[in-house]
Amino acid sequence: DGALVGALARLAPHGNGNPAPLLGAGDLEVVGRPRAMGKSGDHLSFHVRGRSGAARRAVWFGGADLLAPILEEGGGRFCLAYRPAVNRFRGSEEIEMMVEDAKPGSAAIE
Protein backbone atom coordinates (compact mmCIF):
# COMPACT_ATOMS: atom_id res chain seq x y z
CA ASP A 1 0.00 0.00 0.00
CA GLY A 2 2.78 2.43 0.86
CA ALA A 3 4.46 1.85 -2.50
CA LEU A 4 1.21 2.54 -4.34
CA VAL A 5 0.61 5.77 -2.43
CA GLY A 6 4.20 6.83 -3.16
CA ALA A 7 3.76 6.09 -6.87
CA LEU A 8 0.50 8.04 -6.95
CA ALA A 9 2.15 10.98 -5.18
CA ARG A 10 4.61 11.26 -8.08
CA LEU A 11 1.65 12.20 -10.29
CA ALA A 12 1.25 15.44 -8.29
CA PRO A 13 0.65 18.31 -8.21
CA HIS A 14 -3.06 17.71 -8.32
CA GLY A 15 -5.64 20.33 -9.08
CA ASN A 16 -7.77 21.59 -11.93
CA GLY A 17 -6.85 19.55 -15.01
CA ASN A 18 -4.96 16.91 -12.98
CA PRO A 19 -7.27 15.51 -10.28
CA ALA A 20 -5.88 13.18 -7.63
CA PRO A 21 -6.39 9.50 -8.55
CA LEU A 22 -9.68 7.97 -7.45
CA LEU A 23 -9.52 4.30 -6.43
CA GLY A 24 -12.19 1.74 -5.64
CA ALA A 25 -12.45 -1.01 -3.05
CA GLY A 26 -15.29 -3.51 -2.88
CA ASP A 27 -16.76 -6.11 -0.58
CA LEU A 28 -15.86 -4.15 2.57
CA GLU A 29 -17.24 -4.25 6.08
CA VAL A 30 -17.01 -1.77 8.94
CA VAL A 31 -14.75 -2.77 11.82
CA GLY A 32 -15.68 -1.26 15.18
CA ARG A 33 -17.96 1.70 15.61
CA PRO A 34 -17.92 4.72 13.24
CA ARG A 35 -17.25 8.04 14.96
CA ALA A 36 -18.71 11.42 14.02
CA MET A 37 -16.14 14.19 13.63
CA GLY A 38 -16.10 17.93 13.17
CA LYS A 39 -17.71 20.80 15.01
CA SER A 40 -21.17 19.93 13.67
CA GLY A 41 -20.59 16.15 13.62
CA ASP A 42 -21.27 15.79 9.90
CA HIS A 43 -17.99 14.00 9.07
CA LEU A 44 -17.27 10.35 9.76
CA SER A 45 -14.22 8.34 10.78
CA PHE A 46 -14.42 4.55 10.59
CA HIS A 47 -12.31 1.47 9.88
CA VAL A 48 -12.97 -0.91 7.01
CA ARG A 49 -11.79 -4.43 6.31
CA GLY A 50 -11.77 -6.24 3.00
CA ARG A 51 -11.23 -9.89 2.19
CA SER A 52 -7.49 -9.56 2.91
CA GLY A 53 -8.33 -9.05 6.57
CA ALA A 54 -6.31 -5.84 6.96
CA ALA A 55 -8.20 -2.91 8.47
CA ARG A 56 -7.74 0.64 7.22
CA ARG A 57 -9.07 3.97 8.52
CA ALA A 58 -11.53 5.78 6.28
CA VAL A 59 -12.62 9.41 6.57
CA TRP A 60 -15.78 10.66 4.87
CA PHE A 61 -16.31 14.41 4.94
CA GLY A 62 -20.03 15.09 4.97
CA GLY A 63 -20.76 11.35 5.28
CA ALA A 64 -21.97 11.07 8.88
CA ASP A 65 -25.59 10.41 7.87
CA LEU A 66 -24.82 8.44 4.69
CA LEU A 67 -23.06 5.27 5.84
CA ALA A 68 -25.80 3.61 7.97
CA PRO A 69 -28.38 3.41 5.14
CA ILE A 70 -25.74 2.04 2.76
CA LEU A 71 -24.76 -0.68 5.25
CA GLU A 72 -28.41 -1.57 5.85
CA GLU A 73 -29.18 -1.89 2.15
CA GLY A 74 -26.00 -3.90 1.46
CA GLY A 75 -26.41 -6.32 4.35
CA GLY A 76 -23.33 -4.88 6.05
CA ARG A 77 -21.17 -5.03 2.90
CA PHE A 78 -20.32 -2.01 0.76
CA CYS A 79 -17.83 -0.56 -1.69
CA LEU A 80 -16.00 2.76 -1.66
CA ALA A 81 -14.55 5.24 -4.10
CA TYR A 82 -11.67 6.94 -2.31
CA ARG A 83 -8.46 8.89 -2.61
CA PRO A 84 -5.53 7.47 -0.64
CA ALA A 85 -3.76 9.84 1.75
CA VAL A 86 -0.92 9.56 4.24
CA ASN A 87 -1.72 10.75 7.75
CA ARG A 88 1.44 11.75 9.61
CA PHE A 89 0.85 12.13 13.35
CA ARG A 90 3.35 12.11 16.22
CA GLY A 91 6.08 10.49 14.18
CA SER A 92 3.99 7.71 12.66
CA GLU A 93 2.44 7.37 9.23
CA GLU A 94 -0.83 5.68 8.33
CA ILE A 95 -2.43 5.32 4.92
CA GLU A 96 -6.06 6.42 5.05
CA MET A 97 -8.96 6.28 2.63
CA MET A 98 -10.52 9.68 1.95
CA VAL A 99 -14.01 8.60 0.88
CA GLU A 100 -15.66 10.23 -2.13
CA ASP A 101 -18.64 7.88 -2.51
CA ALA A 102 -20.04 4.56 -1.26
CA LYS A 103 -22.53 2.03 -2.56
CA PRO A 104 -24.22 -0.94 -0.85
CA GLY A 105 -23.12 -4.50 -1.55
CA SER A 106 -19.90 -5.70 -3.10
CA ALA A 107 -20.34 -4.41 -6.67
CA ALA A 108 -17.88 -1.85 -7.99
CA ILE A 109 -18.77 1.83 -8.08
CA GLU A 110 -19.38 3.00 -11.61
C-alpha positions in Angstrom: 0.0 0.0 0.0 2.8 2.4 0.9 4.5 1.8 -2.5 1.2 2.5 -4.3 0.6 5.8 -2.4 4.2 6.8 -3.2 3.8 6.1 -6.9 0.5 8.0 -7.0 2.2 11.0 -5.2 4.6 11.3 -8.1 1.7 12.2 -10.3 1.3 15.4 -8.3 0.6 18.3 -8.2 -3.1 17.7 -8.3 -5.6 20.3 -9.1 -7.8 21.6 -11.9 -6.8 19.5 -15.0 -5.0 16.9 -13.0 -7.3 15.5 -10.3 -5.9 13.2 -7.6 -6.4 9.5 -8.6 -9.7 8.0 -7.4 -9.5 4.3 -6.4 -12.2 1.7 -5.6 -12.5 -1.0 -3.1 -15.3 -3.5 -2.9 -16.8 -6.1 -0.6 -15.9 -4.2 2.6 -17.2 -4.2 6.1 -17.0 -1.8 8.9 -14.8 -2.8 11.8 -15.7 -1.3 15.2 -18.0 1.7 15.6 -17.9 4.7 13.2 -17.2 8.0 15.0 -18.7 11.4 14.0 -16.1 14.2 13.6 -16.1 17.9 13.2 -17.7 20.8 15.0 -21.2 19.9 13.7 -20.6 16.1 13.6 -21.3 15.8 9.9 -18.0 14.0 9.1 -17.3 10.4 9.8 -14.2 8.3 10.8 -14.4 4.6 10.6 -12.3 1.5 9.9 -13.0 -0.9 7.0 -11.8 -4.4 6.3 -11.8 -6.2 3.0 -11.2 -9.9 2.2 -7.5 -9.6 2.9 -8.3 -9.1 6.6 -6.3 -5.8 7.0 -8.2 -2.9 8.5 -7.7 0.6 7.2 -9.1 4.0 8.5 -11.5 5.8 6.3 -12.6 9.4 6.6 -15.8 10.7 4.9 -16.3 14.4 4.9 -20.0 15.1 5.0 -20.8 11.3 5.3 -22.0 11.1 8.9 -25.6 10.4 7.9 -24.8 8.4 4.7 -23.1 5.3 5.8 -25.8 3.6 8.0 -28.4 3.4 5.1 -25.7 2.0 2.8 -24.8 -0.7 5.2 -28.4 -1.6 5.8 -29.2 -1.9 2.1 -26.0 -3.9 1.5 -26.4 -6.3 4.3 -23.3 -4.9 6.1 -21.2 -5.0 2.9 -20.3 -2.0 0.8 -17.8 -0.6 -1.7 -16.0 2.8 -1.7 -14.6 5.2 -4.1 -11.7 6.9 -2.3 -8.5 8.9 -2.6 -5.5 7.5 -0.6 -3.8 9.8 1.7 -0.9 9.6 4.2 -1.7 10.8 7.8 1.4 11.8 9.6 0.8 12.1 13.4 3.3 12.1 16.2 6.1 10.5 14.2 4.0 7.7 12.7 2.4 7.4 9.2 -0.8 5.7 8.3 -2.4 5.3 4.9 -6.1 6.4 5.1 -9.0 6.3 2.6 -10.5 9.7 2.0 -14.0 8.6 0.9 -15.7 10.2 -2.1 -18.6 7.9 -2.5 -20.0 4.6 -1.3 -22.5 2.0 -2.6 -24.2 -0.9 -0.9 -23.1 -4.5 -1.5 -19.9 -5.7 -3.1 -20.3 -4.4 -6.7 -17.9 -1.9 -8.0 -18.8 1.8 -8.1 -19.4 3.0 -11.6 
